[in-house]
């Protein structure tokens, strides 16, 4: 007995679903021929024809697999197929698939894109995108690569689209001048291919991105231990939706509807008596990329306060007595998206002066930043050198901290002077050092956090728990406002070059809570208790849970 599969309308085929070809191991190059995907499985050498509506795939080169192994980039123009392999670029006719040499670079050729007689080739080692004339095979010019990683390409009438594997970013460049127009973060790591689909009925263009990496999983091995940690290939194709706001100089990308729960369970290590208790927990913020759709209490009702523009839940107890137990917190429904700002040093050359209010609040040591110690003050001077531009100073400080520190998680946070001496820091310690160096150099900044949703968006409807909290920071540019910057994830080691994916950018899984204020505080009889009085961790156990409900629909414009 057989059953007919339901047909999919075009919006379902080319807007919502993840494409997972059954046998593919590592998809790299990607292109469209009308509504059909063409992709390279680099490890196997398979040139695949993929049906986006069913994941069904067909090997187009059954007799030329060897020639297509290790192909990194792919492009289609008219009846010609273009590929990159090792240091060379090749072209062939679809009818024969015999590879004809086009050009050889001194280093590996990564991506290729073709528009009429113009051929674009990316090369990470050269740090540029080379442009050739198809007929003469001579280089016309070259553009600086927008990112630091291996880059794949596709091209449309006016735009060269550059997909950077390390940056986790797609860049939109003017294909004639190489000017960077905007960039968007991809919702998944390790993007390895890019293609542009055009709906023949509406003319709407949609970017599709291939991803390839390894994922750990627990293997049930009947011949050894029953649970064995191992790795397997993970590759798929997913649409990249974006919305560019030129006036606000940012672009949003794919997002998700997420339910987040945060609750405290009173379970003291030592029984205590606390009269007239107020327990404050910050609520998720409203930002350009994050919308709080609904909030409700868990266990105990709360009232709300606004502290420095941030919403805070206040839980009140007449007293907490020995043996008394409670569960209390909040559950939030959030829409979150990726965001990437495009602000250049030239944009901030004539920025207004920092207001006296911001100077007294965001340029001082108000959080044990050790800004008066010699090692921190010397680091602040060394970090910027002779730079005077605010944005370049911020970038230099980030890179200096990445040069000086390596990531290592600790149960407590040391002050920046100790962290710089040790050379190892957690995300909170990275933030402390960055705050100190920025403020000493006249850049207002503040701490932001507090959690990241586990980035497993395919696990929808399944409760997910983060293993630890996370903090990053925001820095302020007069005339532009607060801009995000991650603490340590862009520190790839080996003294760079460091990606800038989270320099003025955040992915969809960053949850912004209580900007510039303390996430959680405890008061008794109107007096705020410090960790020297009673650490919150000694009084209660926190429970954090995320549930990814669905991917947000494409932008309407």
C-alpha positions in Angstrom: 0.0 0.0 0.0 1.3 3.5 -0.8 0.3 6.9 0.1 0.6 10.1 -1.9 2.7 12.8 -0.3 0.9 16.1 0.2 2.0 18.8 -2.3 3.7 21.9 -0.9 2.9 25.3 -2.0 5.8 27.5 -3.1 6.0 29.5 0.2 6.4 26.2 2.1 9.1 24.9 -0.4 11.1 28.1 -0.4 10.5 29.8 2.9 10.0 27.6 5.9 11.6 24.2 5.7 15.1 22.9 6.4 16.4 20.8 3.5 18.4 17.6 4.6 19.6 15.4 1.7 19.7 11.9 3.1 23.2 10.8 2.1 25.1 14.1 2.2 28.0 14.5 4.5 29.5 18.0 3.8 27.6 20.4 1.5 29.8 23.2 0.3 29.0 24.8 -3.0 25.3 25.7 -3.7 23.3 27.0 -6.7 19.8 27.1 -8.1 18.6 26.1 -11.5 15.0 27.5 -11.4 13.5 25.6 -8.5 16.1 22.8 -8.2 19.1 23.0 -6.0 22.6 22.0 -7.2 25.1 21.2 -4.4 28.6 19.7 -3.9 29.1 17.1 -1.3 32.8 17.9 -0.9 34.0 14.8 0.9 32.3 12.3 -1.4 32.6 14.2 -4.6 28.9 14.0 -5.3 27.4 16.7 -7.5 23.8 16.6 -6.2 20.5 17.6 -7.7 18.2 18.3 -4.8 14.4 18.7 -4.7 13.8 21.3 -2.0 10.3 20.1 -1.4 11.2 16.5 -0.6 15.0 16.4 0.1 15.2 13.8 -2.7 18.6 13.9 -4.3 20.3 12.5 -7.4 24.0 12.2 -8.2 24.6 14.0 -11.5 28.3 12.8 -11.9 28.2 9.1 -11.2 31.3 8.5 -13.4 33.3 11.6 -12.3 33.1 11.5 -8.5 36.9 11.5 -8.1 37.2 14.7 -10.1 34.7 16.5 -7.9 36.2 15.5 -4.5 37.4 18.4 -2.4 35.5 20.9 -4.5 34.9 23.9 -2.2 32.8 26.3 -4.3 30.2 26.1 -7.0 28.3 28.5 -9.4 26.0 28.0 -12.4 25.7 30.4 -15.3 23.6 29.4 -18.3 24.7 25.9 -19.3 28.0 26.1 -17.5 29.1 24.8 -14.1 31.9 26.5 -12.3 33.8 25.0 -9.3 36.9 25.6 -7.2 39.2 22.8 -6.2 42.5 23.3 -4.3 44.2 26.4 -5.9 42.3 26.3 -9.2 39.0 27.4 -10.8 37.3 25.1 -13.4 34.3 25.3 -15.7 32.4 22.6 -17.5 29.3 22.0 -19.5 26.4 20.2 -17.7 26.1 17.9 -20.7 29.6 16.5 -20.2 30.9 17.6 -16.7 34.5 17.5 -18.0 36.4 20.1 -16.0 38.2 22.7 -18.0 40.9 24.8 -16.2 40.1 28.5 -16.0 42.7 30.0 -13.6 45.1 29.0 -10.8 45.8 31.1 -7.7 48.9 31.0 -5.4 46.6 29.8 -2.6 43.4 27.7 -2.3 40.4 29.1 -4.2 37.4 29.0 -1.9 34.2 30.3 -3.5 33.2 31.2 -7.1 30.3 33.2 -8.6 29.6 34.1 -12.2 27.5 36.9 -13.7 27.6 37.1 -17.5 31.3 37.6 -18.4 32.5 38.4 -14.8 33.9 35.7 -12.5 34.3 36.3 -8.8 36.7 34.1 -6.8 37.3 34.3 -3.1 40.7 33.4 -1.4 41.1 33.4 2.4 44.9 33.3 2.2 45.0 36.4 0.0 42.3 38.1 2.1 40.5 39.2 -1.0 37.9 38.5 -3.7 39.4 38.4 -7.2 37.4 39.5 -10.2 38.2 38.0 -13.7 37.1 38.6 -17.2 35.6 35.3 -18.4 36.8 35.8 -22.0 40.4 36.9 -21.4 40.8 35.0 -18.1 42.7 38.1 -16.8 42.2 39.7 -13.4 40.2 42.9 -13.6 40.4 44.0 -10.0 40.0 42.7 -6.5 38.0 43.5 -3.4 39.1 43.2 0.2 37.4 40.2 1.8 34.8 41.4 4.3 35.5 38.6 6.8 38.4 36.5 8.1 37.2 33.0 7.2 36.7 30.8 4.1 34.0 32.5 2.0 31.5 31.2 -0.6 29.8 33.5 -3.1 26.7 34.1 -5.1 25.8 37.1 -7.2 22.7 38.9 -8.4 22.1 41.9 -10.6 23.6 44.5 -8.3 24.9 42.5 -5.3 27.7 40.1 -4.5 26.7 38.0 -1.6 29.6 36.7 0.5 29.0 33.9 3.1 31.9 33.6 5.6 32.3 30.3 7.5 34.2 31.7 10.5 32.2 35.0 10.8 28.9 33.1 10.6 27.8 36.1 8.5 26.5 36.9 5.0 27.7 40.2 3.6 25.9 42.2 0.9 28.5 44.0 -1.3 28.1 46.2 -4.3 29.2 43.8 -7.1 30.7 46.7 -9.1 32.7 48.5 -6.4 33.0 46.0 -3.5 31.4 48.5 -1.1 29.9 46.7 1.9 26.2 47.6 2.2 25.1 45.5 5.2 25.7 42.1 6.8 23.5 39.6 8.5 24.2 36.8 11.0 23.3 33.3 10.0 21.1 31.3 12.5 23.5 28.4 12.5 27.3 28.0 12.7 29.6 26.9 9.9 27.8 28.2 6.8 29.5 26.6 3.8 27.5 27.5 0.7 25.1 30.2 -0.5 22.6 30.4 -3.3 19.9 32.8 -4.4 16.4 31.6 -5.4 14.1 33.8 -7.4 10.4 33.1 -7.4 9.3 33.2 -11.1 5.8 34.3 -10.2 6.5 37.1 -7.7 10.2 37.9 -8.4 10.9 37.6 -4.7 14.5 36.6 -4.0 15.4 34.3 -1.1 18.9 33.4 0.1 19.6 29.7 1.0 22.6 28.8 3.1 24.3 25.4 3.3 25.8 24.4 6.7 28.3 21.6 7.4 29.9 20.6 10.7 30.2 17.7 13.1 27.9 17.1 16.1 28.6 15.0 19.2 26.1 12.3 20.0 25.7 9.4 22.4 26.1 6.1 20.5 24.5 2.9 21.8 27.4 0.5 21.2 26.3 -3.1 21.9 29.9 -4.4 21.9 31.3 -2.0 24.4 29.9 0.5 27.0 26.3 1.1 26.2 26.7 4.9 26.0 29.7 6.1 23.9 30.5 9.7 22.9 31.3 10.1 19.3 30.8 12.5 16.4 28.9 12.5 13.1 28.6 14.7 10.1 25.8 17.3 10.1 24.9 19.1 6.9 21.7 20.8 5.8 20.3 23.8 3.8 18.1 26.5 5.3 16.6 29.8 4.0 18.2 33.0 5.4 15.6 35.7 5.9 16.7 39.3 6.6 15.4 42.8 7.0 17.7 45.7 6.4 17.1 49.1 8.2 19.4 51.5 6.4 18.4 54.5 8.5 19.1 52.7 11.7 22.2 50.9 10.3 21.4 47.4 11.2 19.9 44.2 9.7 17.8 41.5 11.4 17.9 37.9 10.4 16.1 34.6 11.2 14.5 34.3 14.6 12.4 32.1 16.9 9.5 32.2 19.3 10.9 31.1 22.6 9.4 30.4 26.0 11.9 31.1 28.8 11.3 30.2 32.5 13.4 31.4 35.4 12.6 30.3 38.9 14.2 30.2 42.3 13.6 27.3 44.7 14.2 28.2 48.3 16.6 25.5 49.6 19.1 27.1 52.0 22.4 25.5 52.8 21.9 26.7 56.4 18.4 27.6 57.7 18.0 31.4 58.2 15.3 33.8 59.3 14.8 36.9 57.1 11.9 39.3 57.9 10.1 41.5 55.4 11.8 40.1 52.2 11.8 41.6 48.7 13.4 39.5 46.0 13.9 41.2 42.7 14.6 39.5 39.4 15.1 41.4 36.2 12.7 40.7 33.3 13.7 40.3 29.6 14.3 43.6 27.8 12.6 45.1 24.8 15.1 45.8 22.1 15.3 46.0 18.3 15.9 42.3 18.1 14.0 41.0 21.1 10.2 41.4 21.8 8.6 40.4 25.1 5.2 39.1 24.0 3.9 37.8 27.4 5.1 37.5 31.0 3.5 35.6 33.8 4.5 34.5 37.4 5.7 31.1 38.5 4.6 30.0 41.9 4.2 33.4 43.6 2.7 36.6 42.2 4.9 39.5 41.6 4.7 43.3 41.2 6.7 45.2 38.8 9.2 48.1 39.1 11.2 50.0 36.5 14.8 50.5 37.3 16.9 52.6 34.9 14.4 51.8 32.1 14.5 48.0 32.8 11.5 46.0 34.0 12.0 44.1 37.3 9.8 41.5 39.0 9.4 42.0 42.8 8.5 39.0 44.9 7.5 39.9 48.5 7.4 37.6 51.6 6.4 38.6 55.1 9.3 36.5 56.2 11.5 33.5 55.2 11.6 31.2 58.2 13.6 28.1 58.9 12.1 25.1 57.0 10.0 27.3 54.8 10.1 26.5 51.1 8.9 28.3 48.0 9.2 28.3 44.2 8.9 31.6 42.5 9.9 33.3 39.2 8.6 34.2 35.8 7.8 32.7 32.4 8.3 34.8 29.3 7.3 34.4 25.7 9.9 36.0 23.5 10.5 36.8 19.8 14.2 36.9 19.2 16.2 37.5 16.1 19.8 37.9 15.0 21.0 41.5 14.6 24.1 43.0 13.0 25.0 46.7 13.0 26.9 48.4 10.2 28.6 51.5 11.6 32.0 52.6 10.4 34.8 54.6 12.0 34.0 57.4 9.6 30.4 57.5 10.8 31.5 58.4 14.4 34.2 61.0 13.6 31.9 63.8 14.4 29.9 62.1 17.2 28.7 64.5 20.0 30.5 64.7 23.3 29.6 62.2 26.0 27.1 63.8 28.4 28.1 64.5 32.0 25.5 62.1 33.2 27.0 59.2 31.1 30.5 60.2 32.3 29.6 60.0 35.9 27.7 56.7 35.5 29.5 54.7 32.8 33.1 55.9 33.0 33.7 55.1 36.7 34.7 52.0 38.7 31.4 51.0 40.2 31.9 47.2 40.1 35.3 46.2 41.5 37.0 46.9 38.1 40.5 47.7 39.7 40.7 50.7 37.4 43.3 52.3 39.8 45.8 49.5 39.6 49.0 49.8 37.6 48.5 46.7 35.5 45.0 47.8 34.4 46.0 51.4 33.7 49.0 50.2 31.7 46.8 47.8 29.7 44.4 50.6 29.0 47.2 52.7 27.4 48.7 49.8 25.5 45.3 48.6 24.1 44.6 51.7 22.0 48.1 52.9 21.2 47.7 56.2 19.4 44.2 55.7 18.1 41.6 58.5 18.7 38.6 57.2 16.8 36.0 55.9 19.3 35.0 52.8 17.3 38.6 51.9 16.4 39.6 52.3 20.1 36.8 49.9 21.0 37.9 47.4 18.3 41.6 47.7 19.5 40.6 47.1 23.1 38.7 44.0 22.1 41.6 42.6 20.2 44.1 43.5 22.9 42.0 41.6 25.5 41.8 38.6 23.1 45.5 38.7 22.7 46.1 38.8 26.5 43.5 36.3 27.7 42.4 32.7 27.1 39.0 31.4 28.0 38.6 29.3 31.1 35.5 29.0 33.3 35.8 29.5 37.1 33.3 29.3 40.0 33.9 32.9 40.9 34.9 36.2 39.2 38.2 37.8 40.0 39.0 41.5 39.5 40.6 42.6 36.2 44.1 43.1 37.7 44.2 39.5 38.8 42.7 38.3 35.5 45.3 40.1 33.4 48.1 38.7 35.6 46.7 35.2 35.2 45.9 35.5 31.5 42.8 33.2 31.8 39.3 34.4 32.3 35.6 33.4 32.2 33.1 35.4 30.2 32.4 37.5 33.3 36.1 38.2 33.7 36.5 39.1 30.0 33.6 41.6 30.6 35.3 43.0 33.7 38.6 43.6 31.8 36.8 45.1 28.8 34.7 47.4 31.0 37.8 48.6 32.8 39.9 49.3 29.7 37.0 50.9 27.9 36.0 53.2 30.7 39.6 54.3 31.3 39.7 55.2 27.6 36.5 57.3 27.8 34.1 54.8 26.2 30.8 54.3 28.2 29.9 50.7 28.6 27.7 48.4 30.7 27.1 44.7 31.4 24.3 42.8 29.6 23.2 39.2 29.9 22.1 36.9 31.4 21.6 33.6 29.4 21.9 32.1 26.0 19.2 29.7 24.8 20.9 26.4 23.8 21.3 26.9 20.0 19.4 23.7 18.9 16.6 25.3 17.0 15.7 21.9 15.4 14.6 20.7 18.9 11.4 22.6 18.9 8.9 21.9 21.7 11.6 20.2 23.7 12.7 21.7 27.1 16.3 22.9 26.9 18.5 23.8 29.9 21.7 26.0 29.6 24.7 24.6 31.5 25.8 28.1 32.7 24.9 31.7 32.5 26.6 34.2 30.2 27.3 37.9 30.1 28.5 40.3 27.4 28.6 44.1 27.2 27.3 47.1 25.4 29.3 50.2 24.5 27.8 53.7 23.8 28.4 55.9 20.8 26.8 59.4 21.2 24.3 59.9 18.4 24.0 56.1 17.8 23.2 54.6 21.1 24.1 51.3 22.8 25.8 48.7 20.7 26.3 45.0 21.7 29.7 43.2 21.8 30.2 39.7 23.0 32.7 39.0 25.7 34.8 36.0 24.6 33.2 33.8 21.8 35.1 35.7 19.0 38.4 35.0 20.8 39.5 32.1 18.5 43.1 32.1 20.0 46.5 32.2 18.2 46.5 36.0 18.2 43.8 36.2 15.5 42.8 37.4 13.1 39.6 37.5 15.2 36.2 37.4 13.6 33.8 40.3 14.2 30.5 38.4 14.1 29.5 39.5 17.6 31.2 43.0 17.4 28.1 45.1 17.1 26.0 41.9 16.6 24.1 39.2 18.5 22.6 35.9 17.4 19.0 34.9 18.0 19.9 32.8 21.0 21.2 35.7 23.1 18.6 36.7 25.7 18.9 40.3 26.9 17.8 40.7 30.5 18.3 43.7 32.8 20.6 45.9 30.8 23.1 47.8 33.0 21.4 46.7 36.3 21.9 43.8 38.7 20.0 40.7 37.5 18.9 39.6 40.9 18.9 41.3 44.4 17.6 40.4 47.9 16.4 42.9 50.5 15.3 42.4 54.1 13.5 45.2 56.0 14.4 47.6 53.2 18.1 46.9 53.3 19.8 45.3 50.4 21.7 42.2 51.3 25.1 41.6 49.7 26.9 38.3 49.0 28.9 39.0 52.2 25.6 38.9 54.1 24.1 35.9 52.4 25.0 34.7 48.9 21.8 34.0 46.8 23.3 30.7 45.8 23.4 29.6 49.5 19.7 30.5 49.9 18.1 29.1 46.7 18.6 27.0 43.6 17.8 28.6 40.3 16.1 26.7 37.5 16.3 27.9 33.9 14.5 26.4 31.0 14.0 27.3 27.4 11.5 25.9 24.9 11.9 26.8 21.2 8.3 26.9 20.0 8.7 27.7 16.3 10.8 29.7 13.7 9.4 33.2 13.1 7.9 33.7 9.6 9.9 35.6 7.0 9.8 39.4 7.1 6.7 40.8 5.4 8.6 43.5 3.3 
